[in-house]
Amino acid sequence: MLPDNNKQKSPKRRFLLILGVTAFICFCCLGLMIIFWDDMLPNFPKTQKIIFGIVIIVYAIIRFSRLLKRDKDEV
């Protein structure tokens, strides 16, 4: 038998989901800004800026995947 997916999320779960998605978008934008915006972190060499931006984007993806995995487990 399939679980009932029509169940409404609690306001707390909905808020945490929205907060998690917002954090994911902000971290991805920050990583892209560090990589492509030359005036951001002007004292860093280009290779370090690219590595730092990629690390931030990977961190955002890990956070987002953990958020989705937690939601599926709580069904």
LOSE-966160 format. One record per residue: x, y, z of N, C-alpha, C in turn; residue in three letters; chain. Coordinates in nm, 3 decimals. Layout:
% residues N
> X:Y:Z:X:Y:Z:X:Y:Z:ALA:A .
...
% end
This chain:
% residues 75
> 0.083:-0.117:0.000:0.000:0.000:0.000:0.088:0.125:0.000:MET:A .
> 0.052:0.224:-0.076:0.130:0.347:-0.085:0.096:0.440:0.031:LEU:A .
> 0.194:0.514:0.081:0.166:0.610:0.188:0.081:0.725:0.136:PRO:A .
> 0.007:0.785:0.227:-0.081:0.896:0.192:0.001:1.023:0.177:ASP:A .
> 0.024:1.066:0.051:0.104:1.186:0.024:0.022:1.313:0.024:ASN:A .
> -0.107:1.303:0.047:-0.193:1.422:0.047:-0.194:1.491:0.183:ASN:A .
> -0.118:1.438:0.278:-0.115:1.496:0.411:-0.046:1.632:0.408:LYS:A .
> -0.106:1.730:0.472:-0.051:1.865:0.477:0.066:1.869:0.574:GLN:A .
> 0.173:1.941:0.536:0.287:1.957:0.625:0.251:2.056:0.734:LYS:A .
> 0.312:2.037:0.849:0.290:2.131:0.958:0.354:2.265:0.921:SER:A .
> 0.307:2.373:0.981:0.368:2.504:0.951:0.518:2.508:0.981:PRO:A .
> 0.561:2.436:1.083:0.704:2.432:1.116:0.782:2.364:1.005:LYS:A .
> 0.734:2.250:0.954:0.802:2.178:0.846:0.803:2.261:0.718:ARG:A .
> 0.693:2.329:0.689:0.684:2.412:0.570:0.782:2.528:0.580:ARG:A .
> 0.791:2.591:0.698:0.885:2.701:0.718:1.028:2.653:0.701:PHE:A .
> 1.063:2.538:0.758:1.199:2.486:0.746:1.231:2.449:0.601:LEU:A .
> 1.133:2.400:0.526:1.155:2.370:0.385:1.183:2.499:0.307:LEU:A .
> 1.103:2.601:0.330:1.123:2.729:0.261:1.258:2.789:0.300:ILE:A .
> 1.293:2.780:0.427:1.422:2.831:0.473:1.538:2.754:0.409:LEU:A .
> 1.523:2.623:0.397:1.627:2.542:0.335:1.645:2.574:0.187:GLY:A .
> 1.535:2.592:0.117:1.543:2.627:-0.026:1.604:2.766:-0.043:VAL:A .
> 1.567:2.858:0.044:1.624:2.993:0.038:1.774:2.990:0.065:THR:A .
> 1.816:2.911:0.164:1.960:2.898:0.193:2.034:2.837:0.075:ALA:A .
> 1.973:2.737:0.009:2.035:2.675:-0.108:2.056:2.777:-0.219:PHE:A .
> 1.955:2.857:-0.246:1.965:2.958:-0.352:2.070:3.063:-0.316:ILE:A .
> 2.072:3.106:-0.189:2.170:3.207:-0.146:2.313:3.155:-0.155:CYS:A .
> 2.335:3.031:-0.111:2.471:2.976:-0.117:2.516:2.957:-0.262:PHE:A .
> 2.425:2.912:-0.349:2.463:2.897:-0.490:2.497:3.032:-0.552:CYS:A .
> 2.416:3.134:-0.522:2.445:3.268:-0.574:2.578:3.321:-0.520:CYS:A .
> 2.605:3.297:-0.392:2.731:3.342:-0.334:2.849:3.273:-0.401:LEU:A .
> 2.838:3.143:-0.424:2.945:3.071:-0.491:2.969:3.122:-0.632:GLY:A .
> 2.862:3.147:-0.705:2.875:3.200:-0.841:2.932:3.342:-0.841:LEU:A .
> 2.891:3.422:-0.742:2.945:3.558:-0.733:3.095:3.554:-0.706:MET:A .
> 3.139:3.465:-0.619:3.282:3.456:-0.588:3.360:3.413:-0.712:ILE:A .
> 3.302:3.321:-0.790:3.373:3.272:-0.908:3.380:3.377:-1.017:ILE:A .
> 3.268:3.443:-1.047:3.261:3.527:-1.167:3.277:3.677:-1.144:PHE:A .
> 3.256:3.726:-1.022:3.264:3.869:-0.997:3.407:3.903:-0.955:TRP:A .
> 3.477:3.977:-1.037:3.619:4.005:-1.014:3.643:4.098:-0.895:ASP:A .
> 3.548:4.185:-0.863:3.566:4.278:-0.752:3.542:4.213:-0.615:ASP:A .
> 3.488:4.093:-0.614:3.466:4.023:-0.488:3.594:3.947:-0.452:MET:A .
> 3.644:3.968:-0.333:3.770:3.909:-0.287:3.884:3.944:-0.383:LEU:A .
> 3.917:4.071:-0.396:4.018:4.111:-0.495:4.159:4.063:-0.463:PRO:A .
> 4.188:4.028:-0.338:4.324:3.987:-0.301:4.348:3.838:-0.325:ASN:A .
> 4.245:3.764:-0.359:4.261:3.620:-0.383:4.305:3.596:-0.527:PHE:A .
> 4.392:3.499:-0.549:4.422:3.459:-0.687:4.299:3.392:-0.751:PRO:A .
> 4.294:3.395:-0.882:4.176:3.343:-0.955:4.151:3.196:-0.923:LYS:A .
> 4.255:3.115:-0.913:4.233:2.971:-0.887:4.174:2.949:-0.749:THR:A .
> 4.218:3.026:-0.649:4.162:3.012:-0.515:4.017:3.058:-0.511:GLN:A .
> 3.984:3.162:-0.585:3.845:3.207:-0.591:3.756:3.100:-0.653:LYS:A .
> 3.804:3.034:-0.758:3.724:2.930:-0.824:3.705:2.812:-0.729:ILE:A .
> 3.812:2.772:-0.661:3.802:2.659:-0.568:3.708:2.693:-0.453:ILE:A .
> 3.719:2.812:-0.398:3.633:2.855:-0.288:3.487:2.861:-0.331:PHE:A .
> 3.460:2.913:-0.450:3.323:2.917:-0.502:3.265:2.779:-0.523:GLY:A .
> 3.347:2.687:-0.575:3.300:2.550:-0.597:3.271:2.481:-0.463:ILE:A .
> 3.354:2.505:-0.363:3.331:2.446:-0.231:3.199:2.495:-0.173:VAL:A .
> 3.169:2.622:-0.188:3.044:2.677:-0.137:2.924:2.616:-0.212:ILE:A .
> 2.934:2.600:-0.343:2.825:2.541:-0.420:2.805:2.394:-0.382:ILE:A .
> 2.913:2.320:-0.362:2.901:2.180:-0.319:2.837:2.172:-0.181:VAL:A .
> 2.873:2.263:-0.092:2.811:2.268:0.040:2.660:2.293:0.028:TYR:A .
> 2.620:2.381:-0.062:2.477:2.408:-0.082:2.405:2.284:-0.132:ALA:A .
> 2.467:2.210:-0.223:2.405:2.089:-0.276:2.391:1.983:-0.168:ILE:A .
> 2.493:1.969:-0.083:2.486:1.871:0.026:2.375:1.908:0.124:ILE:A .
> 2.366:2.035:0.159:2.257:2.079:0.249:2.120:2.052:0.189:ARG:A .
> 2.105:2.082:0.060:1.976:2.063:-0.006:1.940:1.915:-0.015:PHE:A .
> 2.038:1.829:-0.044:2.010:1.686:-0.054:1.971:1.630:0.083:SER:A .
> 2.036:1.677:0.189:1.998:1.632:0.323:1.858:1.679:0.359:ARG:A .
> 1.820:1.798:0.315:1.686:1.848:0.340:1.582:1.762:0.271:LEU:A .
> 1.607:1.726:0.145:1.512:1.643:0.072:1.507:1.502:0.130:LEU:A .
> 1.621:1.447:0.169:1.623:1.312:0.226:1.546:1.309:0.357:LYS:A .
> 1.559:1.412:0.438:1.489:1.418:0.566:1.338:1.425:0.543:ARG:A .
> 1.292:1.501:0.442:1.150:1.510:0.413:1.092:1.376:0.371:ASP:A .
> 1.166:1.300:0.290:1.117:1.170:0.247:1.111:1.071:0.362:LYS:A .
> 1.205:1.080:0.457:1.205:0.989:0.570:1.090:1.015:0.665:ASP:A .
> 1.044:1.138:0.672:0.939:1.174:0.768:0.798:1.153:0.716:GLU:A .
> 0.783:1.095:0.599:0.651:1.073:0.539:0.573:0.973:0.616:VAL:A .
% end
